[in-house]
Amino acid sequence: MAKTGLSRLEIERLLAQPVITVDEYARVIRASRNGGYDAVHRGEVATIKVGRKIKVLTGPLRRQLGMA
């Protein structure tokens, strides 16, 4: 599957939520799905586990992207 870039408005809407999925995170940083999961497993982004699902915290991500 090809990388899908998001518009700035779409990124702002996603990051307005408290958490996003790893797939959404990968789209925000313009990486592949596997690249997103690799970044999560390397600890490059703040996450929480909800049951078996991994969620990316958008507060730290916004600061990391300079959008705070």
C-alpha positions, 0 to 999 in steps of 0.5 A: 500500500502506498504512503498516503499524505494528509492535508494540514487540516486532516492532521490538525483534526486527528491531533485534536483527539487525545489519542490516535491509532498507530495507522493514523500516526504513520499517516501523520508522519508520512511513513508506512504502517510498518514504519509507524509500528517500528517507531512505536516499538523503538519508543520514539512516540508516547503510547498507551495500551487499551486492551490489545490495541496500541494508541498514540498520545497526541499531546506529546506528538504535537510537541514533537511536531512543533504544533504545541 
